[in-house]
Amino acid sequence: MPGFYPDIIKSLPLYDGRFDAYKLEAKGSDVLFASYPAGTSIPSHTHNTDNHGVITRGELLLTLNGKVQRVKVGEWYHIPANVEHSAVFEVETDEIEFWFQASTPPRVSAPPTIPKPPVANEALSAGDRDELSARLIMAEKQKQTPDLSKRVIYKWLAIFSISAILLILVF
């Protein structure tokens, strides 16, 4: 199979699809080390995966939402799940593609419990006031913190890790 990849990548199983690639499987995703001969054209299609990719050699002409964008070496692209797109490779091109299973809607966590304030006639000790203030501040901060699912965190961690590996391999 064509492509300039280290031997460890070339030892991965081959992807069985419309193009040549070595396939690295991971929980909830696949990583494809793909190579496209000059003149390759992939017609318009959709898939149920959320795809991110980085070009390591050559370039990609990606048509997404009716707009054509040229993706060059070192540049990333994103194709959301179920969005129609097509691709053209005018020159020999290698890329690393991350195919993530479509995300499920984020979980909504239960609101933090705020201690019931004392009855108006009850006096608060200084320690109770400090604890109540700290809990109210913490509850307010939790409302402002986005609830990132593990899948999103792992997804970006994988992209970051592969990017670091690519930089090491390329340079």
Backbone torsions as a table, in degrees:
resi	resn	phi	psi	omega
1	MET	NA	140.3	179.8
2	PRO	-72.2	171.4	177.5
3	GLY	119.6	145.1	179.4
4	PHE	-100.3	86.5	-179.7
5	TYR	-126.0	151.9	176.5
6	PRO	-62.5	158.0	-178.3
7	ASP	-56.7	-35.6	-179.4
8	ILE	-62.1	-36.6	177.7
9	ILE	-70.7	-41.1	-179.0
10	LYS	-67.0	-14.0	177.5
11	SER	-85.6	-6.1	178.3
12	LEU	-71.9	158.1	176.7
13	PRO	-64.7	152.7	178.6
14	LEU	-79.9	143.6	175.7
15	TYR	-75.7	136.2	179.3
16	ASP	-100.9	90.2	-177.2
17	GLY	-158.8	-159.4	-174.8
18	ARG	-76.9	-3.6	-178.7
19	PHE	-145.9	167.4	-179.6
20	ASP	-84.7	132.2	177.8
21	ALA	-163.1	151.8	168.5
22	TYR	-93.6	139.0	-172.8
23	LYS	-115.1	126.3	174.8
24	LEU	-112.5	114.9	-178.1
25	GLU	-90.0	141.8	176.8
26	ALA	-140.9	160.2	-179.0
27	LYS	-61.9	119.4	177.7
28	GLY	79.8	5.7	-178.8
29	SER	-162.8	166.5	171.4
30	ASP	-129.1	148.3	174.2
31	VAL	-118.5	124.3	-178.9
32	LEU	-114.3	129.9	173.8
33	PHE	-100.4	93.0	-167.8
34	ALA	-100.5	149.4	176.2
35	SER	-131.9	134.4	-178.8
36	TYR	-126.0	124.2	175.7
37	PRO	-65.9	155.1	176.0
38	ALA	-56.0	138.3	178.6
39	GLY	90.6	-0.7	179.0
40	THR	-68.1	135.0	177.5
41	SER	-131.9	125.6	178.3
42	ILE	-109.2	115.7	-176.0
43	PRO	-65.7	166.5	-178.4
44	SER	-56.3	133.7	-178.4
45	HIS	-161.5	172.8	173.6
46	THR	-132.7	165.8	172.2
47	HIS	-152.0	164.1	-174.2
48	ASN	-93.1	22.5	177.3
49	THR	-113.9	152.6	176.2
50	ASP	-93.4	111.4	-170.8
51	ASN	-107.1	137.0	171.8
52	HIS	-126.3	144.8	179.3
53	GLY	-148.1	158.0	175.7
54	VAL	-133.8	134.7	-179.9
55	ILE	-84.5	128.8	179.3
56	THR	-107.8	-16.6	177.1
57	ARG	-159.9	137.4	179.7
58	GLY	84.4	-147.3	178.1
59	GLU	-162.0	162.2	-176.9
60	LEU	-123.2	133.7	169.1
61	LEU	-101.8	106.7	-174.7
62	LEU	-105.9	124.7	174.7
63	THR	-104.1	119.6	-175.6
64	LEU	-140.5	125.7	-177.8
65	ASN	55.0	38.2	176.8
66	GLY	77.1	1.0	-179.3
67	LYS	-112.6	135.9	178.8
68	VAL	-96.3	130.3	175.3
69	GLN	-127.1	141.8	178.3
70	ARG	-95.8	119.2	-178.9
71	VAL	-106.8	118.9	-174.1
72	LYS	-103.0	175.4	-179.4
73	VAL	-53.6	130.5	178.7
74	GLY	86.2	-8.4	-179.1
75	GLU	-93.6	147.4	-179.9
76	TRP	-102.8	151.2	171.6
77	TYR	-134.2	163.9	179.7
78	HIS	-138.0	131.7	175.0
79	ILE	-121.7	107.7	178.9
80	PRO	-63.9	154.5	178.1
81	ALA	-58.0	143.1	174.2
82	ASN	63.6	21.8	176.2
83	VAL	-104.7	128.1	-178.1
84	GLU	-67.8	136.3	-179.6
85	HIS	-157.3	163.3	174.7
86	SER	-142.5	166.9	-176.6
87	ALA	-141.7	146.1	174.8
88	VAL	-134.3	136.7	178.3
89	PHE	-121.0	100.4	-178.1
90	GLU	-74.5	-27.7	179.3
91	VAL	-124.1	162.4	176.0
92	GLU	-54.8	131.0	-173.8
93	THR	-137.1	138.2	171.6
94	ASP	-118.2	145.8	177.2
95	GLU	-153.6	162.3	173.5
96	ILE	-113.7	123.6	-177.3
97	GLU	-113.5	135.6	176.2
98	PHE	-111.2	116.1	-179.8
99	TRP	-107.1	103.0	-178.9
100	PHE	-97.3	138.2	174.2
101	GLN	-57.9	141.6	-178.4
102	ALA	-55.4	135.8	-177.1
103	SER	-69.0	145.4	172.5
104	THR	-86.4	157.8	180.0
105	PRO	-56.6	143.4	-178.3
106	PRO	-62.6	145.1	177.4
107	ARG	-72.7	142.0	175.6
108	VAL	-100.1	120.9	-178.8
109	SER	-81.9	155.6	178.4
110	ALA	-65.8	143.4	179.9
111	PRO	-63.7	149.5	-179.2
112	PRO	-64.4	148.0	177.5
113	THR	-83.5	130.7	179.3
114	ILE	-109.0	130.3	-178.3
115	PRO	-59.4	142.5	179.0
116	LYS	-68.2	127.8	-179.3
117	PRO	-67.3	152.6	-179.7
118	PRO	-68.0	160.2	176.8
119	VAL	-61.4	148.1	-173.7
120	ALA	-53.6	-32.6	-176.6
121	ASN	-79.2	-16.6	-178.6
122	GLU	-79.2	138.9	177.2
123	ALA	-90.7	142.4	177.2
124	LEU	-98.9	136.2	173.8
125	SER	-75.1	163.8	179.1
126	ALA	-58.9	-40.9	179.3
127	GLY	-64.2	-41.2	178.2
128	ASP	-64.8	-40.5	179.0
129	ARG	-63.0	-43.1	179.6
130	ASP	-63.9	-43.4	179.9
131	GLU	-64.4	-43.2	179.0
132	LEU	-62.7	-43.1	178.7
133	SER	-62.1	-45.1	-179.5
134	ALA	-61.8	-42.0	179.8
135	ARG	-66.6	-39.7	179.0
136	LEU	-65.8	-40.4	177.7
137	ILE	-64.3	-43.8	179.6
138	MET	-62.5	-43.2	179.9
139	ALA	-62.4	-40.0	179.3
140	GLU	-66.6	-40.5	178.1
141	LYS	-64.0	-39.1	-179.6
142	GLN	-65.1	-31.9	177.8
143	LYS	-66.8	-32.4	-176.5
144	GLN	-86.0	-15.0	-177.9
145	THR	-85.5	122.8	179.1
146	PRO	-64.6	143.1	179.4
147	ASP	-90.0	93.2	-178.9
148	LEU	-85.8	128.5	177.7
149	SER	-74.2	158.7	178.5
150	LYS	-59.7	-35.9	-178.7
151	ARG	-59.5	-45.2	180.0
152	VAL	-65.0	-43.4	179.9
153	ILE	-63.1	-46.4	178.9
154	TYR	-63.2	-37.6	-179.6
155	LYS	-59.6	-50.5	-178.2
156	TRP	-71.9	-31.4	175.3
157	LEU	-64.4	-41.7	178.3
158	ALA	-64.0	-44.0	179.9
159	ILE	-62.5	-44.7	179.1
160	PHE	-62.2	-44.5	-178.1
161	SER	-63.1	-46.2	179.8
162	ILE	-65.0	-36.6	177.3
163	SER	-60.9	-42.6	178.6
164	ALA	-63.3	-42.8	178.5
165	ILE	-61.7	-43.2	179.7
166	LEU	-60.6	-43.9	179.0
167	LEU	-60.5	-40.0	179.4
168	ILE	-66.7	-43.3	-177.9
169	LEU	-69.5	-38.9	-176.2
170	VAL	-74.3	-38.5	-177.0
171	PHE	-103.9	NA	NA
